[in-house]
Amino acid sequence: MYRLFKITNLLYFCVFASLVSSCASLSELSDMEVEKRLENCKTLGMPEIPCREVANEFGRRKQAEYKREKEEENKADQKIQEEKDLKSIEMAKTIKLPPAGMVDPNLSKLMLEAYATAFSEEKLTSLRAVIVSKSFVPIRHEISGIIIARGFGGVVAMKRPNGECFVASTYYEQDYDGQKYTNVHFKRYSTAWPPESTKYQQLIECSNVYK
């Protein structure tokens, strides 16, 4: 029994000595070796100081690993975005506004105002709007059933402060006061046009806006 006790203590001392002697060279160990030493600290109840060094080294490596993974993810995301941007730039050279489903200059003007208001922080310049819907969709009050607005789709062309022009496929609702249609509100983007677009705001050559 005494001999077994001595052997156990000897093993304990060896592991402890190994930890102490290697604290200064932990950075030279592989990730697997550091993880193994940390596991020994947990299971064998090693003294606090050397085990703290092992735990710190393990933590540093995990942080570095996480940082590398995030950098790789960011690079992959950046590459995807760059590919989308290149596609958008190429499309800008050929894309044109769609034919009108209905023509109403006053309503087109209200569309541009509604879109510019919705994105006022972008300080956009209104260029052109096209109503692509061929008819209006009546919007009724959910209880009374009376018409309170009408919905329709359209495309707007705008210019950014940096000189870029873009088109956006959009959906609007125009209020009805019981006698006439009044205010127009931008409600959401639509993916109906252009079908090949990868963005809600598709770049377009400014010279193509009025073609």
mmCIF file of the C-alpha atoms, coordinates in Angstrom:
data_MODEL
# 
_entry.id   MODEL 
# 
loop_
_atom_site.group_PDB 
_atom_site.id 
_atom_site.type_symbol 
_atom_site.label_atom_id 
_atom_site.label_alt_id 
_atom_site.label_comp_id 
_atom_site.label_asym_id 
_atom_site.label_entity_id 
_atom_site.label_seq_id 
_atom_site.pdbx_PDB_ins_code 
_atom_site.Cartn_x 
_atom_site.Cartn_y 
_atom_site.Cartn_z 
_atom_site.occupancy 
_atom_site.B_iso_or_equiv 
_atom_site.pdbx_formal_charge 
_atom_site.auth_seq_id 
_atom_site.auth_comp_id 
_atom_site.auth_asym_id 
_atom_site.auth_atom_id 
_atom_site.pdbx_PDB_model_num 
ATOM 1   C CA . MET A 1 1   ? 0.000   0.000  0.000   1.00 0.00 ? 1   MET A CA 1 
ATOM 2   C CA . TYR A 1 2   ? 2.829   2.341  0.950   1.00 0.00 ? 2   TYR A CA 1 
ATOM 3   C CA . ARG A 1 3   ? 4.608   1.458  -2.298  1.00 0.00 ? 3   ARG A CA 1 
ATOM 4   C CA . LEU A 1 4   ? 1.487   2.270  -4.307  1.00 0.00 ? 4   LEU A CA 1 
ATOM 5   C CA . PHE A 1 5   ? 1.239   5.593  -2.475  1.00 0.00 ? 5   PHE A CA 1 
ATOM 6   C CA . LYS A 1 6   ? 4.839   6.399  -3.369  1.00 0.00 ? 6   LYS A CA 1 
ATOM 7   C CA . ILE A 1 7   ? 4.283   5.514  -7.022  1.00 0.00 ? 7   ILE A CA 1 
ATOM 8   C CA . THR A 1 8   ? 1.166   7.689  -7.146  1.00 0.00 ? 8   THR A CA 1 
ATOM 9   C CA . ASN A 1 9   ? 3.018   10.607 -5.600  1.00 0.00 ? 9   ASN A CA 1 
ATOM 10  C CA . LEU A 1 10  ? 5.891   10.095 -7.995  1.00 0.00 ? 10  LEU A CA 1 
ATOM 11  C CA . LEU A 1 11  ? 3.541   10.191 -10.981 1.00 0.00 ? 11  LEU A CA 1 
ATOM 12  C CA . TYR A 1 12  ? 1.864   13.270 -9.547  1.00 0.00 ? 12  TYR A CA 1 
ATOM 13  C CA . PHE A 1 13  ? 5.246   14.947 -9.125  1.00 0.00 ? 13  PHE A CA 1 
ATOM 14  C CA . CYS A 1 14  ? 6.300   14.016 -12.665 1.00 0.00 ? 14  CYS A CA 1 
ATOM 15  C CA . VAL A 1 15  ? 3.183   15.516 -14.186 1.00 0.00 ? 15  VAL A CA 1 
ATOM 16  C CA . PHE A 1 16  ? 3.565   18.628 -12.017 1.00 0.00 ? 16  PHE A CA 1 
ATOM 17  C CA . ALA A 1 17  ? 7.252   18.950 -12.912 1.00 0.00 ? 17  ALA A CA 1 
ATOM 18  C CA . SER A 1 18  ? 6.403   18.530 -16.547 1.00 0.00 ? 18  SER A CA 1 
ATOM 19  C CA . LEU A 1 19  ? 3.873   21.341 -16.328 1.00 0.00 ? 19  LEU A CA 1 
ATOM 20  C CA . VAL A 1 20  ? 6.218   23.666 -14.469 1.00 0.00 ? 20  VAL A CA 1 
ATOM 21  C CA . SER A 1 21  ? 9.208   23.039 -16.706 1.00 0.00 ? 21  SER A CA 1 
ATOM 22  C CA . SER A 1 22  ? 7.209   23.560 -19.859 1.00 0.00 ? 22  SER A CA 1 
ATOM 23  C CA . CYS A 1 23  ? 5.320   26.745 -18.940 1.00 0.00 ? 23  CYS A CA 1 
ATOM 24  C CA . ALA A 1 24  ? 7.980   28.873 -20.568 1.00 0.00 ? 24  ALA A CA 1 
ATOM 25  C CA . SER A 1 25  ? 7.842   26.825 -23.773 1.00 0.00 ? 25  SER A CA 1 
ATOM 26  C CA . LEU A 1 26  ? 4.082   26.300 -24.111 1.00 0.00 ? 26  LEU A CA 1 
ATOM 27  C CA . SER A 1 27  ? 4.086   28.300 -27.321 1.00 0.00 ? 27  SER A CA 1 
ATOM 28  C CA . GLU A 1 28  ? 6.257   25.608 -28.902 1.00 0.00 ? 28  GLU A CA 1 
ATOM 29  C CA . LEU A 1 29  ? 3.752   22.845 -28.235 1.00 0.00 ? 29  LEU A CA 1 
ATOM 30  C CA . SER A 1 30  ? 1.110   21.701 -30.669 1.00 0.00 ? 30  SER A CA 1 
ATOM 31  C CA . ASP A 1 31  ? -2.542  22.520 -30.048 1.00 0.00 ? 31  ASP A CA 1 
ATOM 32  C CA . MET A 1 32  ? -3.190  18.879 -29.174 1.00 0.00 ? 32  MET A CA 1 
ATOM 33  C CA . GLU A 1 33  ? -0.396  18.842 -26.581 1.00 0.00 ? 33  GLU A CA 1 
ATOM 34  C CA . VAL A 1 34  ? -1.649  22.027 -24.936 1.00 0.00 ? 34  VAL A CA 1 
ATOM 35  C CA . GLU A 1 35  ? -5.182  20.649 -24.824 1.00 0.00 ? 35  GLU A CA 1 
ATOM 36  C CA . LYS A 1 36  ? -3.896  17.407 -23.289 1.00 0.00 ? 36  LYS A CA 1 
ATOM 37  C CA . ARG A 1 37  ? -2.037  19.289 -20.558 1.00 0.00 ? 37  ARG A CA 1 
ATOM 38  C CA . LEU A 1 38  ? -5.132  21.317 -19.790 1.00 0.00 ? 38  LEU A CA 1 
ATOM 39  C CA . GLU A 1 39  ? -7.106  18.091 -19.465 1.00 0.00 ? 39  GLU A CA 1 
ATOM 40  C CA . ASN A 1 40  ? -4.479  16.760 -17.022 1.00 0.00 ? 40  ASN A CA 1 
ATOM 41  C CA . CYS A 1 41  ? -4.924  19.883 -14.930 1.00 0.00 ? 41  CYS A CA 1 
ATOM 42  C CA . LYS A 1 42  ? -8.654  19.268 -14.732 1.00 0.00 ? 42  LYS A CA 1 
ATOM 43  C CA . THR A 1 43  ? -8.541  15.532 -14.027 1.00 0.00 ? 43  THR A CA 1 
ATOM 44  C CA . LEU A 1 44  ? -5.454  15.296 -11.790 1.00 0.00 ? 44  LEU A CA 1 
ATOM 45  C CA . GLY A 1 45  ? -5.974  18.477 -9.783  1.00 0.00 ? 45  GLY A CA 1 
ATOM 46  C CA . MET A 1 46  ? -2.659  20.089 -10.607 1.00 0.00 ? 46  MET A CA 1 
ATOM 47  C CA . PRO A 1 47  ? -1.414  23.223 -8.766  1.00 0.00 ? 47  PRO A CA 1 
ATOM 48  C CA . GLU A 1 48  ? -2.975  26.527 -9.782  1.00 0.00 ? 48  GLU A CA 1 
ATOM 49  C CA . ILE A 1 49  ? -0.018  28.501 -11.174 1.00 0.00 ? 49  ILE A CA 1 
ATOM 50  C CA . PRO A 1 50  ? 1.245   26.124 -13.904 1.00 0.00 ? 50  PRO A CA 1 
ATOM 51  C CA . CYS A 1 51  ? -2.296  25.155 -14.828 1.00 0.00 ? 51  CYS A CA 1 
ATOM 52  C CA . ARG A 1 52  ? -3.263  28.799 -15.142 1.00 0.00 ? 52  ARG A CA 1 
ATOM 53  C CA . GLU A 1 53  ? -0.465  29.245 -17.672 1.00 0.00 ? 53  GLU A CA 1 
ATOM 54  C CA . VAL A 1 54  ? -1.699  26.234 -19.620 1.00 0.00 ? 54  VAL A CA 1 
ATOM 55  C CA . ALA A 1 55  ? -5.273  27.548 -19.542 1.00 0.00 ? 55  ALA A CA 1 
ATOM 56  C CA . ASN A 1 56  ? -4.132  30.985 -20.709 1.00 0.00 ? 56  ASN A CA 1 
ATOM 57  C CA . GLU A 1 57  ? -2.193  29.481 -23.586 1.00 0.00 ? 57  GLU A CA 1 
ATOM 58  C CA . PHE A 1 58  ? -5.197  27.346 -24.536 1.00 0.00 ? 58  PHE A CA 1 
ATOM 59  C CA . GLY A 1 59  ? -7.430  30.429 -24.449 1.00 0.00 ? 59  GLY A CA 1 
ATOM 60  C CA . ARG A 1 60  ? -5.022  32.441 -26.598 1.00 0.00 ? 60  ARG A CA 1 
ATOM 61  C CA . ARG A 1 61  ? -4.941  29.711 -29.191 1.00 0.00 ? 61  ARG A CA 1 
ATOM 62  C CA . LYS A 1 62  ? -8.708  29.422 -29.275 1.00 0.00 ? 62  LYS A CA 1 
ATOM 63  C CA . GLN A 1 63  ? -9.015  33.183 -29.746 1.00 0.00 ? 63  GLN A CA 1 
ATOM 64  C CA . ALA A 1 64  ? -6.463  33.094 -32.556 1.00 0.00 ? 64  ALA A CA 1 
ATOM 65  C CA . GLU A 1 65  ? -8.325  30.201 -34.177 1.00 0.00 ? 65  GLU A CA 1 
ATOM 66  C CA . TYR A 1 66  ? -11.627 32.077 -33.952 1.00 0.00 ? 66  TYR A CA 1 
ATOM 67  C CA . LYS A 1 67  ? -10.002 35.192 -35.431 1.00 0.00 ? 67  LYS A CA 1 
ATOM 68  C CA . ARG A 1 68  ? -8.609  33.182 -38.356 1.00 0.00 ? 68  ARG A CA 1 
ATOM 69  C CA . GLU A 1 69  ? -12.001 31.610 -39.011 1.00 0.00 ? 69  GLU A CA 1 
ATOM 70  C CA . LYS A 1 70  ? -13.718 35.013 -38.976 1.00 0.00 ? 70  LYS A CA 1 
ATOM 71  C CA . GLU A 1 71  ? -11.110 36.430 -41.343 1.00 0.00 ? 71  GLU A CA 1 
ATOM 72  C CA . GLU A 1 72  ? -11.701 33.542 -43.742 1.00 0.00 ? 72  GLU A CA 1 
ATOM 73  C CA . GLU A 1 73  ? -15.462 34.079 -43.534 1.00 0.00 ? 73  GLU A CA 1 
ATOM 74  C CA . ASN A 1 74  ? -15.028 37.791 -44.196 1.00 0.00 ? 74  ASN A CA 1 
ATOM 75  C CA . LYS A 1 75  ? -12.797 37.078 -47.184 1.00 0.00 ? 75  LYS A CA 1 
ATOM 76  C CA . ALA A 1 76  ? -15.379 34.668 -48.590 1.00 0.00 ? 76  ALA A CA 1 
ATOM 77  C CA . ASP A 1 77  ? -18.200 37.183 -48.052 1.00 0.00 ? 77  ASP A CA 1 
ATOM 78  C CA . GLN A 1 78  ? -16.116 39.934 -49.623 1.00 0.00 ? 78  GLN A CA 1 
ATOM 79  C CA . LYS A 1 79  ? -15.405 37.770 -52.659 1.00 0.00 ? 79  LYS A CA 1 
ATOM 80  C CA . ILE A 1 80  ? -19.110 37.010 -53.106 1.00 0.00 ? 80  ILE A CA 1 
ATOM 81  C CA . GLN A 1 81  ? -19.973 40.704 -52.797 1.00 0.00 ? 81  GLN A CA 1 
ATOM 82  C CA . GLU A 1 82  ? -17.270 41.664 -55.294 1.00 0.00 ? 82  GLU A CA 1 
ATOM 83  C CA . GLU A 1 83  ? -18.662 39.139 -57.775 1.00 0.00 ? 83  GLU A CA 1 
ATOM 84  C CA . LYS A 1 84  ? -22.149 40.591 -57.302 1.00 0.00 ? 84  LYS A CA 1 
ATOM 85  C CA . ASP A 1 85  ? -20.818 44.118 -57.749 1.00 0.00 ? 85  ASP A CA 1 
ATOM 86  C CA . LEU A 1 86  ? -19.032 43.152 -60.963 1.00 0.00 ? 86  LEU A CA 1 
ATOM 87  C CA . LYS A 1 87  ? -22.203 41.526 -62.255 1.00 0.00 ? 87  LYS A CA 1 
ATOM 88  C CA . SER A 1 88  ? -24.178 44.631 -61.353 1.00 0.00 ? 88  SER A CA 1 
ATOM 89  C CA . ILE A 1 89  ? -21.677 46.886 -63.151 1.00 0.00 ? 89  ILE A CA 1 
ATOM 90  C CA . GLU A 1 90  ? -21.834 44.735 -66.277 1.00 0.00 ? 90  GLU A CA 1 
ATOM 91  C CA . MET A 1 91  ? -25.631 44.721 -66.196 1.00 0.00 ? 91  MET A CA 1 
ATOM 92  C CA . ALA A 1 92  ? -25.641 48.514 -65.847 1.00 0.00 ? 92  ALA A CA 1 
ATOM 93  C CA . LYS A 1 93  ? -24.283 48.837 -69.375 1.00 0.00 ? 93  LYS A CA 1 
ATOM 94  C CA . THR A 1 94  ? -27.197 47.028 -71.007 1.00 0.00 ? 94  THR A CA 1 
ATOM 95  C CA . ILE A 1 95  ? -30.172 47.392 -68.686 1.00 0.00 ? 95  ILE A CA 1 
ATOM 96  C CA . LYS A 1 96  ? -33.016 49.753 -69.569 1.00 0.00 ? 96  LYS A CA 1 
ATOM 97  C CA . LEU A 1 97  ? -36.289 50.667 -67.942 1.00 0.00 ? 97  LEU A CA 1 
ATOM 98  C CA . PRO A 1 98  ? -39.240 48.408 -68.801 1.00 0.00 ? 98  PRO A CA 1 
ATOM 99  C CA . PRO A 1 99  ? -42.191 49.497 -70.938 1.00 0.00 ? 99  PRO A CA 1 
ATOM 100 C CA . ALA A 1 100 ? -45.032 51.208 -69.097 1.00 0.00 ? 100 ALA A CA 1 
ATOM 101 C CA . GLY A 1 101 ? -48.144 49.266 -68.188 1.00 0.00 ? 101 GLY A CA 1 
ATOM 102 C CA . MET A 1 102 ? -49.989 52.537 -67.595 1.00 0.00 ? 102 MET A CA 1 
ATOM 103 C CA . VAL A 1 103 ? -49.035 56.157 -68.255 1.00 0.00 ? 103 VAL A CA 1 
ATOM 104 C CA . ASP A 1 104 ? -49.812 58.837 -65.678 1.00 0.00 ? 104 ASP A CA 1 
ATOM 105 C CA . PRO A 1 105 ? -47.195 61.620 -65.410 1.00 0.00 ? 105 PRO A CA 1 
ATOM 106 C CA . ASN A 1 106 ? -48.594 62.950 -62.141 1.00 0.00 ? 106 ASN A CA 1 
ATOM 107 C CA . LEU A 1 107 ? -48.602 59.514 -60.517 1.00 0.00 ? 107 LEU A CA 1 
ATOM 108 C CA . SER A 1 108 ? -45.052 58.883 -61.761 1.00 0.00 ? 108 SER A CA 1 
ATOM 109 C CA . LYS A 1 109 ? -43.976 62.109 -60.092 1.00 0.00 ? 109 LYS A CA 1 
ATOM 110 C CA . LEU A 1 110 ? -45.605 61.021 -56.829 1.00 0.00 ? 110 LEU A CA 1 
ATOM 111 C CA . MET A 1 111 ? -43.782 57.678 -57.057 1.00 0.00 ? 111 MET A CA 1 
ATOM 112 C CA . LEU A 1 112 ? -40.424 59.444 -57.251 1.00 0.00 ? 112 LEU A CA 1 
ATOM 113 C CA . GLU A 1 113 ? -41.308 61.691 -54.328 1.00 0.00 ? 113 GLU A CA 1 
ATOM 114 C CA . ALA A 1 114 ? -42.465 58.733 -52.222 1.00 0.00 ? 114 ALA A CA 1 
ATOM 115 C CA . TYR A 1 115 ? -39.283 56.765 -52.894 1.00 0.00 ? 115 TYR A CA 1 
ATOM 116 C CA . ALA A 1 116 ? -37.004 59.752 -52.235 1.00 0.00 ? 116 ALA A CA 1 
ATOM 117 C CA . THR A 1 117 ? -38.845 60.422 -48.970 1.00 0.00 ? 117 THR A CA 1 
ATOM 118 C CA . ALA A 1 118 ? -38.513 56.805 -47.845 1.00 0.00 ? 118 ALA A CA 1 
ATOM 119 C CA . PHE A 1 119 ? -34.742 56.998 -48.357 1.00 0.00 ? 119 PHE A CA 1 
ATOM 120 C CA . SER A 1 120 ? -34.182 60.661 -47.537 1.00 0.00 ? 120 SER A CA 1 
ATOM 121 C CA . GLU A 1 121 ? -30.898 59.904 -45.761 1.00 0.00 ? 121 GLU A CA 1 
ATOM 122 C CA . GLU A 1 122 ? -29.399 58.834 -49.106 1.00 0.00 ? 122 GLU A CA 1 
ATOM 123 C CA . LYS A 1 123 ? -30.027 62.300 -50.624 1.00 0.00 ? 123 LYS A CA 1 
ATOM 124 C CA . LEU A 1 124 ? -31.153 60.851 -53.946 1.00 0.00 ? 124 LEU A CA 1 
ATOM 125 C CA . THR A 1 125 ? -31.981 62.801 -57.082 1.00 0.00 ? 125 THR A CA 1 
ATOM 126 C CA . SER A 1 126 ? -35.177 61.671 -58.825 1.00 0.00 ? 126 SER A CA 1 
ATOM 127 C CA . LEU A 1 127 ? -34.825 60.871 -62.521 1.00 0.00 ? 127 LEU A CA 1 
ATOM 128 C CA . ARG A 1 128 ? -37.677 58.825 -63.935 1.00 0.00 ? 128 ARG A CA 1 
ATOM 129 C CA . ALA A 1 129 ? -40.534 56.535 -62.893 1.00 0.00 ? 129 ALA A CA 1 
ATOM 130 C CA . VAL A 1 130 ? -42.435 53.937 -64.899 1.00 0.00 ? 130 VAL A CA 1 
ATOM 131 C CA . ILE A 1 131 ? -45.723 52.348 -63.822 1.00 0.00 ? 131 ILE A CA 1 
ATOM 132 C CA . VAL A 1 132 ? -45.320 48.690 -64.774 1.00 0.00 ? 132 VAL A CA 1 
ATOM 133 C CA . SER A 1 133 ? -48.705 47.469 -63.512 1.00 0.00 ? 133 SER A CA 1 
ATOM 134 C CA . LYS A 1 134 ? -51.407 47.294 -66.172 1.00 0.00 ? 134 LYS A CA 1 
ATOM 135 C CA . SER A 1 135 ? -54.149 47.874 -63.610 1.00 0.00 ? 135 SER A CA 1 
ATOM 136 C CA . PHE A 1 136 ? -54.555 48.923 -59.998 1.00 0.00 ? 136 PHE A CA 1 
ATOM 137 C CA . VAL A 1 137 ? -55.275 46.527 -57.148 1.00 0.00 ? 137 VAL A CA 1 
ATOM 138 C CA . PRO A 1 138 ? -58.026 47.838 -54.839 1.00 0.00 ? 138 PRO A CA 1 
ATOM 139 C CA . ILE A 1 139 ? -57.177 47.742 -51.141 1.00 0.00 ? 139 ILE A CA 1 
ATOM 140 C CA . ARG A 1 140 ? -60.178 47.447 -48.845 1.00 0.00 ? 140 ARG A CA 1 
ATOM 141 C CA . HIS A 1 141 ? -60.723 48.059 -45.164 1.00 0.00 ? 141 HIS A CA 1 
ATOM 142 C CA . GLU A 1 142 ? -60.550 44.701 -43.405 1.00 0.00 ? 142 GLU A CA 1 
ATOM 143 C CA . ILE A 1 143 ? -63.837 45.246 -41.537 1.00 0.00 ? 143 ILE A CA 1 
ATOM 144 C CA . SER A 1 144 ? -66.027 47.555 -43.617 1.00 0.00 ? 144 SER A CA 1 
ATOM 145 C CA . GLY A 1 145 ? -64.750 46.398 -46.988 1.00 0.00 ? 145 GLY A CA 1 
ATOM 146 C CA . ILE A 1 146 ? -64.706 49.908 -48.429 1.00 0.00 ? 146 ILE A CA 1 
ATOM 147 C CA . ILE A 1 147 ? -61.828 50.868 -50.712 1.00 0.00 ? 147 ILE A CA 1 
ATOM 148 C CA . ILE A 1 148 ? -59.175 52.817 -48.804 1.00 0.00 ? 148 ILE A CA 1 
ATOM 149 C CA . ALA A 1 149 ? -56.286 52.697 -51.279 1.00 0.00 ? 149 ALA A CA 1 
ATOM 150 C CA . ARG A 1 150 ? -54.986 51.115 -54.456 1.00 0.00 ? 150 ARG A CA 1 
ATOM 151 C CA . GLY A 1 151 ? -51.740 49.267 -55.033 1.00 0.00 ? 151 GLY A CA 1 
ATOM 152 C CA . PHE A 1 152 ? -49.496 49.154 -58.069 1.00 0.00 ? 152 PHE A CA 1 
ATOM 153 C CA . GLY A 1 153 ? -45.963 48.274 -59.101 1.00 0.00 ? 153 GLY A CA 1 
ATOM 154 C CA . GLY A 1 154 ? -43.398 50.473 -60.728 1.00 0.00 ? 154 GLY A CA 1 
ATOM 155 C CA . VAL A 1 155 ? -39.748 51.112 -61.444 1.00 0.00 ? 155 VAL A CA 1 
ATOM 156 C CA . VAL A 1 156 ? -37.908 54.249 -60.368 1.00 0.00 ? 156 VAL A CA 1 
ATOM 157 C CA . ALA A 1 157 ? -34.571 55.564 -61.584 1.00 0.00 ? 157 ALA A CA 1 
ATOM 158 C CA . MET A 1 158 ? -32.547 57.628 -59.121 1.00 0.00 ? 158 MET A CA 1 
ATOM 159 C CA . LYS A 1 159 ? -29.089 59.176 -58.911 1.00 0.00 ? 159 LYS A CA 1 
ATOM 160 C CA . ARG A 1 160 ? -26.809 58.974 -55.895 1.00 0.00 ? 160 ARG A CA 1 
ATOM 161 C CA . PRO A 1 161 ? -24.635 61.873 -54.706 1.00 0.00 ? 161 PRO A CA 1 
ATOM 162 C CA . ASN A 1 162 ? -21.560 60.057 -56.087 1.00 0.00 ? 162 ASN A CA 1 
ATOM 163 C CA . GLY A 1 163 ? -23.017 60.202 -59.601 1.00 0.00 ? 163 GLY A CA 1 
ATOM 164 C CA . GLU A 1 164 ? -24.143 56.566 -59.826 1.00 0.00 ? 164 GLU A CA 1 
ATOM 165 C CA . CYS A 1 165 ? -27.597 55.905 -61.248 1.00 0.00 ? 165 CYS A CA 1 
ATOM 166 C CA . PHE A 1 166 ? -29.741 52.962 -60.251 1.00 0.00 ? 166 PHE A CA 1 
ATOM 167 C CA . VAL A 1 167 ? -33.180 51.521 -60.868 1.00 0.00 ? 167 VAL A CA 1 
ATOM 168 C CA . ALA A 1 168 ? -35.401 49.824 -58.319 1.00 0.00 ? 168 ALA A CA 1 
ATOM 169 C CA . SER A 1 169 ? -38.432 47.614 -58.770 1.00 0.00 ? 169 SER A CA 1 
ATOM 170 C CA . THR A 1 170 ? -40.977 48.902 -56.256 1.00 0.00 ? 170 THR A CA 1 
ATOM 171 C CA . TYR A 1 171 ? -44.528 48.571 -54.979 1.00 0.00 ? 171 TYR A CA 1 
ATOM 172 C CA . TYR A 1 172 ? -46.727 51.506 -53.885 1.00 0.00 ? 172 TYR A CA 1 
ATOM 173 C CA . GLU A 1 173 ? -50.083 52.213 -52.329 1.00 0.00 ? 173 GLU A CA 1 
ATOM 174 C CA . GLN A 1 174 ? -52.087 55.376 -53.002 1.00 0.00 ? 174 GLN A CA 1 
ATOM 175 C CA . ASP A 1 175 ? -54.615 56.563 -50.415 1.00 0.00 ? 175 ASP A CA 1 
ATOM 176 C CA . TYR A 1 176 ? -58.287 56.992 -51.312 1.00 0.00 ? 176 TYR A CA 1 
ATOM 177 C CA . ASP A 1 177 ? -60.369 59.512 -49.343 1.00 0.00 ? 177 ASP A CA 1 
ATOM 178 C CA . GLY A 1 178 ? -63.729 58.429 -50.732 1.00 0.00 ? 178 GLY A CA 1 
ATOM 179 C CA . GLN A 1 179 ? -63.648 60.876 -53.619 1.00 0.00 ? 179 GLN A CA 1 
ATOM 180 C CA . LYS A 1 180 ? -60.157 60.879 -55.068 1.00 0.00 ? 180 LYS A CA 1 
ATOM 181 C CA . TYR A 1 181 ? -56.771 59.187 -54.799 1.00 0.00 ? 181 TYR A CA 1 
ATOM 182 C CA . THR A 1 182 ? -54.226 61.269 -52.917 1.00 0.00 ? 182 THR A CA 1 
ATOM 183 C CA . ASN A 1 183 ? -50.911 60.445 -51.243 1.00 0.00 ? 183 ASN A CA 1 
ATOM 184 C CA . VAL A 1 184 ? -48.577 57.758 -52.592 1.00 0.00 ? 184 VAL A CA 1 
ATOM 185 C CA . HIS A 1 185 ? -46.510 55.611 -50.218 1.00 0.00 ? 185 HIS A CA 1 
ATOM 186 C CA . PHE A 1 186 ? -43.529 53.405 -51.020 1.00 0.00 ? 186 PHE A CA 1 
ATOM 187 C CA . LYS A 1 187 ? -44.350 50.059 -49.376 1.00 0.00 ? 187 LYS A CA 1 
ATOM 188 C CA . ARG A 1 188 ? -41.665 47.612 -50.384 1.00 0.00 ? 188 ARG A CA 1 
ATOM 189 C CA . TYR A 1 189 ? -39.283 46.424 -53.050 1.00 0.00 ? 189 TYR A CA 1 
ATOM 190 C CA . SER A 1 190 ? -40.488 44.015 -55.683 1.00 0.00 ? 190 SER A CA 1 
ATOM 191 C CA . THR A 1 191 ? -38.496 41.262 -57.378 1.00 0.00 ? 191 THR A CA 1 
ATOM 192 C CA . ALA A 1 192 ? -40.723 41.260 -60.444 1.00 0.00 ? 192 ALA A CA 1 
ATOM 193 C CA . TRP A 1 193 ? -38.271 43.412 -62.389 1.00 0.00 ? 193 TRP A CA 1 
ATOM 194 C CA . PRO A 1 194 ? -35.525 43.136 -63.395 1.00 0.00 ? 194 PRO A CA 1 
ATOM 195 C CA . PRO A 1 195 ? -35.694 39.336 -63.059 1.00 0.00 ? 195 PRO A CA 1 
ATOM 196 C CA . GLU A 1 196 ? -31.917 38.901 -63.320 1.00 0.00 ? 196 GLU A CA 1 
ATOM 197 C CA . SER A 1 197 ? -31.086 41.551 -60.738 1.00 0.00 ? 197 SER A CA 1 
ATOM 198 C CA . THR A 1 198 ? -29.161 40.494 -57.644 1.00 0.00 ? 198 THR A CA 1 
ATOM 199 C CA . LYS A 1 199 ? -29.964 43.700 -55.756 1.00 0.00 ? 199 LYS A CA 1 
ATOM 200 C CA . TYR A 1 200 ? -32.980 45.800 -54.874 1.00 0.00 ? 200 TYR A CA 1 
ATOM 201 C CA . GLN A 1 201 ? -31.097 48.776 -56.279 1.00 0.00 ? 201 GLN A CA 1 
ATOM 202 C CA . GLN A 1 202 ? -29.650 47.801 -59.658 1.00 0.00 ? 202 GLN A CA 1 
ATOM 203 C CA . LEU A 1 203 ? -27.014 50.041 -61.222 1.00 0.00 ? 203 LEU A CA 1 
ATOM 204 C CA . ILE A 1 204 ? -27.824 51.490 -64.622 1.00 0.00 ? 204 ILE A CA 1 
ATOM 205 C CA . GLU A 1 205 ? -25.843 53.693 -66.976 1.00 0.00 ? 205 GLU A CA 1 
ATOM 206 C CA . CYS A 1 206 ? -27.266 57.167 -66.455 1.00 0.00 ? 206 CYS A CA 1 
ATOM 207 C CA . SER A 1 207 ? -27.513 57.581 -70.226 1.00 0.00 ? 207 SER A CA 1 
ATOM 208 C CA . ASN A 1 208 ? -29.829 54.542 -70.375 1.00 0.00 ? 208 ASN A CA 1 
ATOM 209 C CA . VAL A 1 209 ? -32.437 56.002 -68.021 1.00 0.00 ? 209 VAL A CA 1 
ATOM 210 C CA . TYR A 1 210 ? -34.341 57.826 -70.764 1.00 0.00 ? 210 TYR A CA 1 
ATOM 211 C CA . LYS A 1 211 ? -33.867 55.275 -73.554 1.00 0.00 ? 211 LYS A CA 1 
# 
